[in-house]
Amino acid sequence: MGKNQKIGDLVDAEQAAEPFARELGPDRYDVDEHSLGPFPGTKVSARARGRFIHYQDGYVVLDPIPWQS
């Protein structure tokens, strides 16, 4: 995580999202999952994953959106 990151930036793994939210400070940060289609020439698709909530006391938690398979 660098000090140059800002809201709207992408992180490459779910594990990086919590430190990213922690660095930005207390607030709510929406998390979307982006993935490439399974076939050549398909586009990137995205779906809402949930949000990280960074509380004033420093606690950061993921509030996921439950998806049914």
C-alpha positions in Angstrom: 0.0 0.0 0.0 1.4 3.3 -0.9 0.4 6.8 0.2 -0.4 7.6 -3.4 -3.5 5.4 -3.5 -6.9 6.9 -3.5 -10.6 6.0 -3.6 -11.4 4.5 -7.0 -8.0 2.7 -7.3 -8.0 -1.1 -7.8 -6.4 -3.7 -5.6 -5.5 -7.1 -7.0 -6.6 -9.3 -4.2 -9.3 -9.4 -1.5 -6.5 -9.6 1.1 -5.3 -6.2 -0.1 -8.7 -4.5 0.3 -8.7 -4.4 4.1 -5.3 -2.6 4.4 -6.4 -0.3 1.6 -9.5 0.7 3.6 -7.5 1.0 6.8 -5.0 3.4 5.1 -7.7 5.6 3.7 -9.3 6.2 7.2 -12.7 5.8 8.8 -15.5 5.5 6.2 -17.4 2.9 4.1 -15.7 1.6 1.0 -17.7 -0.3 -1.7 -16.0 -3.4 -3.0 -16.7 -4.8 -6.5 -15.3 -8.0 -7.9 -14.0 -7.7 -11.5 -13.2 -10.8 -13.7 -12.5 -11.6 -17.3 -14.9 -13.7 -19.2 -14.0 -17.3 -19.7 -13.6 -17.1 -23.4 -11.2 -15.1 -25.6 -12.6 -11.7 -26.7 -15.0 -11.5 -23.8 -15.1 -8.4 -21.7 -14.5 -7.8 -18.0 -17.6 -8.2 -15.8 -18.2 -6.8 -12.4 -20.5 -7.5 -9.5 -20.9 -5.9 -6.1 -19.0 -7.8 -3.4 -19.9 -5.8 -0.4 -18.2 -3.0 1.5 -15.4 -2.5 4.0 -16.4 -0.4 7.0 -13.5 1.3 8.8 -14.7 2.5 12.2 -13.3 5.4 14.1 -11.7 3.0 16.6 -9.6 1.5 13.8 -11.7 -1.7 13.4 -12.2 -2.7 9.8 -14.8 -5.3 8.8 -16.2 -6.7 5.5 -19.9 -6.4 5.1 -20.4 -8.9 2.3 -23.4 -9.2 -0.1 -24.6 -12.8 0.1 -24.7 -14.4 -3.4 -26.6 -17.6 -4.0 -24.9 -20.1 -6.3 
